[in-house]
Amino acid sequence: MERFYYKVMKLIRRQGEAIKCLLGSNIRLYREAAGFSQEELAEKAGISPPFLGAIERGEKWPSEVTLAGIAIGLKVNAYDLMKPEHTVSRDINRLVKKMMKDMQTSVNRTVRAVNLSLKDNAE
């Protein structure tokens, strides 16, 4: 873990913000998939909920111990939190959920309009 952490820190110095955002996005993805609130995961990791929120937003970088605590709380390997493909999946899932919600809203409006039209024609 220590070796991994120092490699990541070296990358962060080079790629900074993008890697912090990637880590934060993946932590949020795993947390939501596990059904944990920020408060629940923060407690498992031994950190405050505001600090976890800052990590998830890419504003703060966790120490090695904190990263390990988060990974243990999520029951994943720390390096899984750095994989870029998880973030892409999350974005796609958000888009699909939004599209489904929009479709449901549209269907509901159409059904209501048809029902009103049928009522008007019946009278």
N, C-alpha and C positions, 0 to 999 in steps of 0.2 A: 504494500500500500504506500509506503513512504517513497519508494522509487517512482511509482505512478504519480503521486502527488507532485513531486518535484518536476517531472516531465510536463505535467499540466501547467504548473506555475511558469515554466519557461515559455510554453505556448501562449499563456495569457499575456506575458510581457510583450509578445509579438502581435497577438491578435486581439488582445484586451476585451473590448466591449462585446464583440461577437461571441466569444466563448462564455463570458459571464451570462449573456442572454440565453445561450444554448443550454447551459447548466440549469439556469433558473426555469426555463420552459420545460425541460425534462423532469425536474423535480416536481413541478406543478402537475405535469402529465401523470407521473407515477402516483402522486398523492391523490389526485382525483380518481384515478383508476382503482386505488386501494380504498376509496371511500372515506379518506381522512380529511378533516378540516385542517386549516393551518394550525389551529391551537393544538389539535391532537398530535400532529406530526412534530410540532415544536417541542411538546412535552416529551415525546419519545426520544427526540434528538438532544434534549437538554439545553434548548435555546429558547429565546422569547419569540412569540408569534410575530411581532414587528420585524425582528431580524430575519426570520424565515421569509416573510413577505418581501423584504428588501433583496434577499437572495433570489427569490422567484422572479422578481422584476429585473434582475441583472444589475442591481445597484450596489450590492455587496458581494464579496467573495468569502466563502467559508474557510476556516482553518482546516487542516487535515483531520483533526479530531471531530470537528463539526460535520465535515463531509462524511466521515465514517459513521457518525451518529445518525445522520439523515438516511444514508444507505441502509443501515441496520434497521432503522424504523420503518423503512419502505420494503425491507426484505429483498433488496437488490444489491448487485455489486456496484461499487462506486463508479467503475468505468462505464456501466450502463447509463449512468446519468450524463455522460459526455457524448453519447452517440447522436449524430445529427439526424438520422432517419426518424427518430422518435418525434422530433419537433415537426417535421413535415407531416407525419401521420396525424398529429394533433390538429394541425391547421386544416388538413383535409377533413377530419372528423367534424371540426367546427363548421366548415363550409357546408358539409352534408346536412348537419343538424339544422343550420339556418335555412337551407333550401327546403328541407322537410317541413319546417315550421311555416315557411312562406306558402308552401303548397297546401298545407292543412288550412291555413287562413283563407286562401283563395277558394278552396273547395267549400269551406263553411259559408263564405259569402255567396257563392253560386247556389248552394242548396237553399239558403234563406231567400234569395231572389226568386228561385223557381217556386218555392212554397208560397211566397207572396203573390206571384203571378197566377198560380193555380187557384188561390183563394179569391183573387179578383175576378177571375174568369168564371168561378163557380157561383158568384153572387150575381 
